[in-house]
Amino acid sequence: MENSHISTLRARHEALKTKIRNELSRPMPDTYLLAKLKKQKLQLKESLSSS
């Protein structure tokens, strides 16, 4: 069960990394969206480290 939870968190973390990378590659990245995505990514990272 816990392994499945960690796998899900890692997958969500990777998906956020991809979204951030895609947003940064745009000519005019949305800074609000980037901040929101980075905050979500940090929360997931903290969840992973405490698991």
Secondary structure as the mmCIF struct_conf table of DSSP 4:
data_model
#
loop_
_struct_conf.conf_type_id
_struct_conf.id
_struct_conf.beg_label_comp_id
_struct_conf.beg_label_asym_id
_struct_conf.beg_label_seq_id
_struct_conf.end_label_comp_id
_struct_conf.end_label_asym_id
_struct_conf.end_label_seq_id
HELX_RH_AL_P HELX_RH_AL_P1 GLU A 2 LEU A 24
TURN_TY1_P TURN_TY1_P1 SER A 25 SER A 25
BEND BEND1 ARG A 26 MET A 28
HELX_RH_AL_P HELX_RH_AL_P2 THR A 31 SER A 50
#
